[in-house]
Amino acid sequence: MGRGKIVIRRIDNSTSRQVTFSKRRNGLLKKAKELAILCDAEVGVMIFSSTGKLHDFSSTSMKSIIERYNKSKEDHHQLGNPASEVKFWQQEVAILRQQLQSLQENHRQMMGEELSGLSVKDLQNLDSQLEMSLRGVRMKKDQILMDEIHELNRKGNLIHQENVELYKKVNLIRQENIELNKVYGTRDVNGANRNSLLTSNLGVGEDSHVPVHLQLSQPQQQNYETPARATKLGRLQLQ
């Protein structure tokens, strides 16, 4: 269950009031700091407790923020006058031009240029800033390289697993081929034996299939006596 709605009114209990003040003060200062960092805003917060204790936060200098606030407030009252409005925007342009010039100068100093006017303390501060920047760049580079290494290792493991699976499939196919060769090899031997037996059986009765060539020949002439002559000779003998 969510928290119930809190009634916004003065807390009568002094202990509870002090605890609430401490929690909400820290939250407010934290939000102000995040706003200044995330949005590049110039933020200033001042808090006075019920006992008169001051708690403040400023993204730059509290004095410069107060001066800018007072100046902005005065200019706001004068915006109704066109001349004052033109003057206000001219001042804003001058401020922005000065900030741009300062940033360009800092950039050149970061690049190692225009260092002649800097003191030893300024050079030490610049060295510290460069060292921090270089450390951050190296950490980011190392992080990117480590991420790439982890990704390559992951891909390598996946490829290795795929190779193992393919090797298992190849071995399985090889075993199946060996079994098939054994089966079909036995059948070929039996078929060859049957063919040899059929060939030998055909060799035993091969004469029955040899074609017989028949040829008619002229009968030989023999001296057969005619019946009449034989009768005549018989009569002569009887006489």
Residue pairs with C-beta under 8 A, 6 or more apart in sequence:
10 17
11 17
11 20
17 50
21 49
21 50
25 47
25 49
25 55
28 45
28 47
29 45
29 47
29 55
29 57
32 43
32 45
32 57
32 59
33 43
33 57
33 59
35 41
35 43
36 42
36 43
36 59
41 59
42 59
42 60
42 65
42 68
43 57
43 58
43 59
43 65
44 56
44 57
44 58
44 59
44 62
44 65
44 66
44 69
45 56
45 57
45 58
46 54
46 55
46 56
46 62
47 54
47 55
47 56
48 54
48 55
49 55
56 62
58 65
59 65
75 84
75 88
75 91
78 84
78 85
78 88
79 85
79 88
105 114
108 114
109 115
109 118
109 126
110 126
110 129
110 130
110 133
115 123
115 126
118 126
